[in-house]
Amino acid sequence: MASAGGEEQYDFIWKVVLVGDSGVGKTNLLSRFTRNEFNMESKSTIGVEFATRYYRGAVGALVVYDISKASSFENLDKWLGELSEHADPFCCIMIVGNKVDLKHLRAITADAGREAQLLIHRNLRTGQHKCRRSIQQFVS
């Protein structure tokens, strides 16, 4: 909804952070969602990977991995640990497998991604540390 001055006004604003390895597509995900733009020539950016203070106040987190890079999926444990340490304990976490257009380079199956997400949901009641351990066992 736009105001008379051209600025958009909202009834609610929620802070959601995107985390994951460099090059998994966090910037393009954000750009697509906020401006419906995609930059095929996008370069890797240095974002919040090193700025944990940005987790404060977030109600949600997208933990992004690249379906064509197994290492980015294996590092989900690292990013869940970051969230566990620095984000609100009630922060809603979603795992996002990105770059699905690279099907011919797929290293992580859709089933593996769904299983990782299910592990998070199953283990939220018992604590994120158990969830992280479960994902670590799953990718081993």
N, C-alpha and C positions, 0 to 999 in steps of 0.2 A: 504494500500500500504506500503510495507516494503522498507526501505532504505538499502544501502550497509552495514551499520553497524548493521542491524537487528532490528533497532528501527522503529516503525511505524510512518509514517508522514501523516498528514491530511491536506486537503485544508481548512476545517472549523472545529472548535471545539465549541460546545455549552454547556453551563452549565445548567444542569437540576437537580433540587433537588427533593428528595422523602421525603414526610412528612406524618405523621399519628401516631396513637397510637402505643405504644410498643406492639410487638408481631403480627402485622398485616402482616408481611412478606416483609418489605422493603428490607432487606438485601438479601433475596433469589431472589426477583425480579431483583435487581441489578446484582447479581451473574449470574442469568440465562441469562440476556441480554448481559452482558459484556464477560462472559466466557463459556456460555452455560452449566453451572453447577447448580445442585440443591442439597442441603444438607438436607436430611430428619431429621437429628439430630441437626439442627440449634438451637442455644440458643438465647434468647432475647439479643439484643445489645443496648448499650446506644449510640445513634448516634447524629444527628443534632437536636434532639428534644429540646435541651437546648442551642444550639449554633446558634442563629439567624443571626450572621454575615455571615454564609454560604449562606444565601438567596441573598446577594448582588451580582449582576451581572448575576443572573440566568435568562435565557430566557424562561424557562419552569419549571413547578412544577407538579409532580404527587402526588395527595392527595389520599393516600391509606387507604382503610378500609377492614376489614375481614368480608366476607359475613356471617360468622357464629357467629359474635359478634355484636349485635345491638348497643352496646355502642360505638364501633369504628365508626359506621355510624353516630350516633348522635353527635359525636365529630367532624364531618366535619366542623361544624360551627367554632369551636376553631381553626382548622388548616387554614381555610380560613381567619380568623382574623389575624393569625400570618403572613400569606402571604400578607395580605392587609397592615399590619403595616411595614413589613420589606423587602418585595420584590419590584422589579420594578413594577410600575403600569401597564406596558404592558406585564408582564410575562404571558405566555400562561399556563392556568391551566386545568388539566384533572383529573377527579375523576376515581379511579381504584378500582373495587371490586376484591379482591384477595381471594385465597384459594377456587376457584370454584370446586376443587376436593372434597370438603366437602359438597356435595349437600345434603346429609342426615341430616346435621346440619344447613342448610341454615336458617338464621334469617332475612335476607334482600333480598327481591325479586329483580330479574333483572330489573323489571319495576321501582322499587323505585330507583335503581342506575341510570338508564337512566333518570328518572325525575330529580334527583339531578344534573346530568350533564347538562340537558336542562336548568334548572334554572340558572346555572352559565352562560351559553352562552347568554340567554335572558337578563340577568341583567348586563353584562359587560359594556354595553353602559351607564347604569345609575349609575354604581358604585357598588363595591363589597359589601358595607355595606347592600345594598338592597338585594343582592343575599344571603348573610348570613342570613338575616331576613327571606327570603322565605324558605330556607332550614330548618331553625328552626321551622317554621310553618308546613312544610311538615312532619317532624319527630315527631311532637307533637301529 
